[in-house]
Amino acid sequence: MKTITRPTRPSAAADACATRLVDVAPLAVRFVRAQMRRQMPGLTMAQFRAMSFVYRRGGCSLRALADHLGVTPPSGSALVDRLVSRGVVTRAPNPASRREVSLHLTRTGRTQFEAAKDAAREKTAGVLATLPDVVLRRMTQDLDALAAAFTIAEVNPDR
């Protein structure tokens, strides 16, 4: 006989933490994105998000990028065309599948993106510098745990 395992209800602490995370994460993400975009003028938000995805997942397919952005593959392709013409992204045939292309940041694209990321980190550190060191150390440990939990959730989405 097969046993059915039902998901357990999250604890009150997990629910409270999720509530705060859903409220606070967008504030932090907007701040970081704004700082990075200041370093990369002329990019639309979709182009910036595309570069961010390709930075993290170099060699990704156009379909994976389109799925991430929530657009159709033709719209994703047009967006990539604009990034290619800017000289920040390349598209190359995928050796594993003739019907797919692999996307990579160019050296220029990587340099620009990393400079923007460094500038955002510096501005974010300025905001966080107002907090006591003990809070910052605890928050860093908590963010490490949060990253681990979401990495597992990304790898095992049914979990």
PAZAPA-4460 file (N, C-alpha, C; in steps of 0.05 Angstrom, whole numbers, plus 32768, in hexadecimal, padded with zeros to 4 digits):
% residues 159
    n_x    n_y    n_z   ca_x   ca_y   ca_z    c_x    c_y    c_z   seq   type   mol
   8011   7FE9   8000   8000   8000   8000   8012   8019   8000     1      M     A
   800B   802C   7FEF   801B   8044   7FEC   8012   8059   8001     2      K     A
   8026   8064   800F   8020   8079   8023   8022   8094   8016     3      T     A
   800E   80A4   801B   800D   80BF   8010   8018   80D2   8026     4      I     A
   802C   80E1   801F   8038   80F4   8031   802C   8110   802B     5      T     A
   8020   811C   803E   8014   8136   803A   8028   814B   8044     6      R     A
   802A   8162   8037   803B   8177   8041   8032   8180   805C     7      P     A
   8045   8186   806D   803D   8191   8087   8038   81AF   8085     8      T     A
   8028   81B9   8096   8022   81D5   8096   803A   81E4   80A2     9      R     A
   8043   81FA   8095   8059   8209   80A0   8054   8212   80BC    10      P     A
   8068   8214   80CC   8065   821E   80E8   805E   823C   80E7    11      S     A
   8055   8245   80FE   804E   8262   8100   8067   8273   80FB    12      A     A
   807E   8269   8104   8097   8278   80FF   809E   8279   80E1    13      A     A
   809A   8263   80D3   809F   8262   80B6   808C   8275   80A8    14      A     A
   8073   8275   80B1   805F   8287   80A4   8065   82A4   80A9    15      D     A
   806D   82AB   80C1   8074   82C7   80C8   808D   82CF   80B8    16      A     A
   80A0   82BD   80B6   80B9   82C4   80A7   80B2   82C8   8089    17      C     A
   80A2   82B6   807E   809A   82B9   8062   808B   82D3   805D    18      A     A
   807A   82DB   8070   806C   82F4   806D   807F   830B   806C    19      T     A
   8093   830C   807D   80A6   8322   807D   80B8   8321   8064    20      R     A
   80BF   8309   805C   80D0   8306   8044   80C2   8311   802B    21      L     A
   80A8   8309   8029   8099   8312   8012   8095   8331   8012    22      V     A
   8095   833D   802A   8093   835A   802C   80AD   8368   8028    23      D     A
   80C3   835D   8033   80DD   836A   8033   80EE   8365   8019    24      V     A
   80EC   834D   800F   80FD   8346   7FF8   80F9   8359   7FE0    25      A     A
   80E1   8360   7FD9   80DE   8373   7FC2   80EB   838E   7FC7    26      P     A
   80EB   8397   7FE0   80F9   83B0   7FE6   8117   83AE   7FE1    27      L     A
   8123   8399   7FEA   813F   8395   7FE7   8146   8391   7FC9    28      A     A
   8136   8381   7FBB   813B   837B   7F9F   8138   8395   7F8F    29      V     A
   8124   83A5   7F94   8121   83BE   7F85   8139   83D0   7F8A    30      R     A
   8143   83D2   7FA2   815A   83E3   7FA8   8173   83D9   7F99    31      F     A
   8178   83BF   7F9A   8190   83B4   7F8C   818D   83B8   7F6E    32      V     A
   8176   83B1   7F63   8172   83B5   7F46   8176   83D2   7F3E    33      R     A
   816B   83E4   7F4D   816E   8401   7F46   818C   8409   7F46    34      A     A
   819B   83FF   7F59   81B7   8406   7F5A   81C6   83FA   7F42    35      Q     A
   81BF   83E1   7F3B   81CD   83D5   7F24   81C5   83E2   7F0A    36      M     A
   81AC   83E9   7F07   81A3   83F6   7EEE   81B0   8411   7EEB    37      R     A
   81B6   841F   7F01   81C3   8439   7EFE   81DE   8436   7EF0    38      R     A
   81EA   841F   7EF4   8205   8419   7EE8   8202   8410   7ECB    39      Q     A
   81EA   8409   7EC3   81E6   83FE   7EA8   81CF   840E   7E9B    40      M     A
   81D3   8428   7E95   81BE   8438   7E8A   81B6   842E   7E6E    41      P     A
   819C   8433   7E68   8192   842C   7E4E   8187   8410   7E4C    42      G     A
   818A   8400   7E61   817E   83E5   7E61   8161   83E7   7E6B    43      L     A
   8150   83D8   7E5E   8135   83D5   7E69   8137   83C1   7E80    44      T     A
   8122   83C1   7E91   8122   83AE   7EA7   8123   8391   7E9C    45      M     A
   8115   838B   7E87   8116   8370   7E7B   8132   8369   7E72    46      A     A
   8140   837C   7E65   815B   8377   7E5C   816E   8373   7E74    47      Q     A
   816A   8383   7E89   817A   837F   7EA1   8175   8364   7EAD    48      F     A
   815C   835C   7EB0   8155   8342   7EBB   8161   832B   7EAA    49      R     A
   8160   832F   7E8F   816C   831B   7E7E   818A   8318   7E82    50      A     A
   8198   832F   7E84   81B4   832E   7E89   81BA   8320   7EA4    51      M     A
   81AA   8327   7EB8   81AE   831A   7ED2   81AB   82FC   7ED1    52      S     A
   8197   82F3   7EC2   8192   82D6   7EC0   81A9   82C9   7EB0    53      F     A
   81B2   82D5   7E9B   81C7   82C9   7E8B   81E1   82CA   7E9B    54      V     A
   81E5   82DF   7EAC   81FD   82E0   7EBD   81FD   82C8   7ED0    55      Y     A
   81E6   82C2   7EDC   81E5   82AC   7EEF   81E4   8291   7EE2    56      R     A
   81D9   8290   7ECA   81D6   8276   7EBC   81E1   8277   7EA0    57      R     A
   81FB   827E   7E9E   8208   827F   7E85   8205   8265   7E75    58      G     A
   81FF   8267   7E5C   81FA   8250   7E4B   81DD   8247   7E4B    59      G     A
   81CC   8257   7E58   81AF   8250   7E58   81A3   8252   7E3C    60      C     A
   818D   8245   7E39   817F   8246   7E1F   816D   825F   7E1E    61      S     A
   8166   8266   7E06   8153   827D   7E02   8138   8276   7E0F    62      L     A
   8130   825D   7E0E   8116   8255   7E1A   8117   8259   7E38    63      R     A
   812E   8251   7E45   8130   8255   7E62   812F   8272   7E69    64      A     A
   813C   8283   7E59   813B   82A0   7E5F   811F   82AA   7E5B    65      L     A
   8111   82A3   7E46   80F6   82AC   7E41   80E4   82A3   7E58    66      A     A
   80E7   828A   7E61   80D6   8280   7E77   80DC   8291   7E90    67      D     A
   80F5   8297   7E95   80FC   82A7   7EAD   80EF   82C3   7EAC    68      H     A
   80F0   82CF   7E94   80E5   82EA   7E91   80C6   82EA   7E8E    69      L     A
   80BA   82D2   7E89   809E   82D1   7E86   8094   82DC   7E6B    70      G     A
   80A5   82D8   7E56   809E   82E1   7E3B   809F   82C9   7E28    71      V     A
   8095   82CD   7E10   8096   82B8   7DFC   80B2   82B6   7DF1    72      T     A
   80BA   829F   7DE6   80D4   829C   7DDA   80DA   82B2   7DC4    73      P     A
   80C6   82B9   7DB3   80CC   82CE   7DA0   80D2   82E9   7DAD    74      P     A
   80C3   82EF   7DC2   80C9   8308   7DD1   80E4   8307   7DDE    75      S     A
   80EB   82F0   7DEA   8105   82EC   7DF6   811B   82EF   7DE1    76      G     A
   8116   82E4   7DC9   812A   82E6   7DB4   812F   8303   7DAB    77      S     A
   8119   8312   7DA9   811C   832F   7DA2   812C   833E   7DB7    78      A     A
   8127   8338   7DD1   8135   8344   7DE7   8153   833D   7DE5    79      L     A
   8159   8324   7DE0   8174   831B   7DDE   8182   8328   7DC6    80      V     A
   8173   832C   7DB0   817E   833A   7D99   8188   8356   7DA1    81      D     A
   8179   8364   7DB1   8181   837F   7DB9   819A   837D   7DCB    82      R     A
   819C   8369   7DDC   81B3   8366   7DED   81CC   835E   7DDD    83      L     A
   81C8   834E   7DC9   81DE   8346   7DB6   81E8   835F   7DA8    84      V     A
   81D5   8370   7D9E   81DD   8388   7D8F   81EC   839C   7DA2    85      S     A
   81E6   839B   7DBC   81F4   83AC   7DCF   8210   83A1   7DD6    86      R     A
   8215   8388   7DCE   822F   837C   7DD2   8232   8370   7DEE    87      G     A
   821C   836A   7DFC   821E   835F   7E17   8216   8342   7E1A    88      V     A
   8209   8337   7E05   8201   831B   7E05   8209   830E   7DEA    89      V     A
   8211   82F5   7DEB   8215   82E6   7DD2   8201   82CE   7DD2    90      T     A
   81FA   82C6   7DBB   81EA   82AE   7DB8   81FA   829C   7DA5    91      R     A
   81FC   8282   7DAD   820B   826F   7D9E   81FB   8255   7D9C    92      A     A
   81FE   8246   7D86   81F0   822C   7D85   81F7   821A   7D9C    93      P     A
   81E3   820C   7DA6   81E7   81F9   7DBC   81F1   81DF   7DB0    94      N     A
   8209   81D6   7DB7   8213   81BD   7DAB   8202   81A5   7DB2    95      P     A
   81F3   81A6   7DC7   81E3   818F   7DD0   81C8   818E   7DC1    96      A     A
   81BF   81A5   7DB6   81A5   81A6   7DA9   81A6   81BB   7D93    97      S     A
   81A3   81B2   7D7A   81A5   81C4   7D63   818F   81DA   7D64    98      R     A
   8179   81D4   7D71   8163   81E7   7D71   8165   81FD   7D86    99      R     A
   8179   81FB   7D97   817C   820E   7DAD   8195   821F   7DA9   100      E     A
   8194   8236   7DB6   81AC   8247   7DB8   81B4   8249   7DD5   101      V     A
   81CE   824E   7DDA   81D8   8253   7DF5   81DE   8270   7DF7   102      S     A
   81D6   827C   7E0D   81DB   8299   7E12   81F1   829D   7E26   103      L     A
   8202   82B0   7E20   8218   82B7   7E32   821C   82D5   7E32   104      H     A
   8225   82DF   7E49   822D   82FB   7E49   8248   82FD   7E3B   105      L     A
   824C   8313   7E2C   8266   8318   7E21   8279   8322   7E37   106      T     A
   8292   8325   7E31   82A4   8330   7E45   829B   834B   7E4E   107      R     A
   8292   835B   7E3A   8288   8376   7E41   826F   8374   7E52   108      T     A
   825D   8363   7E4B   8244   835F   7E5A   824A   8357   7E77   109      G     A
   825C   8343   7E7A   8264   8339   7E94   8271   8350   7EA5   110      R     A
   8283   835F   7E98   8291   8375   7EA6   827D   838A   7EAF   111      T     A
   826A   8391   7E9D   8256   83A5   7EA5   8244   839B   7EBB   112      Q     A
   823B   8382   7EB9   8229   8377   7ECD   8237   8375   7EE8   113      F     A
   8250   836C   7EE8   825F   8369   7F02   8264   8384   7F0E   114      E     A
   826A   8398   7EFD   826F   83B3   7F08   8255   83BE   7F15   115      A     A
   823E   83B9   7F07   8224   83C1   7F12   821E   83B3   7F2C   116      A     A
   8225   8399   7F2D   8220   8389   7F45   8232   8393   7F5C   117      K     A
   824B   839A   7F56   825D   83A5   7F6B   8253   83C0   7F75   118      D     A
   8249   83D0   7F63   823E   83EB   7F6C   8225   83E7   7F7D   119      A     A
   8214   83D4   7F76   81FC   83CE   7F86   8204   83C3   7FA1   120      A     A
   8218   83B2   7FA2   8221   83A7   7FBB   822C   83BD   7FCD   121      R     A
   823B   83D0   7FC2   8246   83E6   7FD1   822F   83F8   7FDC   122      E     A
   821C   83FF   7FCC   8205   840F   7FD5   81F5   8400   7FEB   123      K     A
   81F1   83E7   7FE7   81E2   83D6   7FFA   81F1   83D5   8014   124      T     A
   820B   83D2   8013   821B   83D2   802C   8218   83ED   803A   125      A     A
   8216   8402   802C   8212   841D   8038   81F8   841E   8048   126      G     A
   81E3   8412   803D   81C9   8411   804B   81CB   83FF   8063   127      V     A
   81D8   83E7   8060   81DA   83D4   8076   81ED   83DE   808C   128      L     A
   81FF   83F0   8085   8212   83FA   8099   8205   8408   80B1   129      A     A
   81EC   840F   80AE   81DD   841C   80C4   81D5   8407   80D9   130      T     A
   81D7   83EE   80D3   81D0   83D9   80E6   81E8   83D0   80F7   131      L     A
   81E4   83C7   8110   81FA   83BD   8120   8207   83A4   8114   132      P     A
   8221   83A1   8119   8230   838B   810E   8224   8370   8116   133      D     A
   821A   836E   812F   820F   8354   8138   81F6   834D   8127   134      V     A
   81E7   8361   8120   81CF   835C   810F   81D8   8354   80F3   135      V     A
   81EC   8361   80E9   81F6   835B   80CE   8201   833F   80CC   136      L     A
   8210   8336   80E1   821B   831B   80E1   8204   8306   80E2   137      R     A
   81F1   830B   80F3   81DA   82F9   80F5   81CA   82F8   80DA   138      R     A
   81C6   8310   80CF   81B8   8312   80B5   81C7   8303   809F   139      M     A
   81E1   8305   809F   81F1   82F6   808B   81ED   82D8   808E   140      T     A
   81EE   82CF   80A6   81E9   82B2   80AB   81CD   82AA   80A3   141      Q     A
   81BA   82BB   80A9   819E   82B5   80A2   819A   82B5   8083   142      D     A
   81A8   82C8   8076   81A6   82C8   8058   81B3   82B0   804C   143      L     A
   81C9   82A6   8058   81D5   828D   804E   81C1   8276   8051   144      D     A
   81B3   8274   8067   81A0   825F   806B   8188   8262   8058   145      A     A
   8180   827B   8053   816A   8280   8040   8172   8278   8024   146      L     A
   818A   827F   801C   8194   8277   8002   8195   8259   7FFE   147      A     A
   819D   824B   8013   819E   822E   8012   8182   8222   800F   148      A     A
   816F   822D   801E   8154   8223   801D   8147   8228   8001   149      A     A
   814C   823F   7FF6   8140   8245   7FDB   814F   8236   7FC5   150      F     A
   8169   8231   7FC9   8178   8221   7FB5   816C   8205   7FB4   151      T     A
   8166   81F9   7FCB   815A   81DF   7FCC   813E   81E0   7FBF   152      I     A
   812F   81F5   7FC5   8114   81F7   7FBA   8115   81FA   7F9C   153      A     A
   8129   8207   7F92   812C   820B   7F75   8133   81F1   7F67   154      E     A
   8144   81E1   7F74   814C   81C7   7F69   8135   81B3   7F6B   155      V     A
   8126   81B4   7F81   8110   81A1   7F86   80F6   81B2   7F89   156      N     A
   80EA   81BB   7F73   80D3   81CD   7F76   80BB   81C1   7F82   157      P     A
   80B9   81A6   7F83   80A1   8199   7F8F   80A5   8195   7FAD   158      D     A
   80BB   819D   7FB8   80C1   8199   7FD4   80B2   81AC   7FE5   159      R     A
***
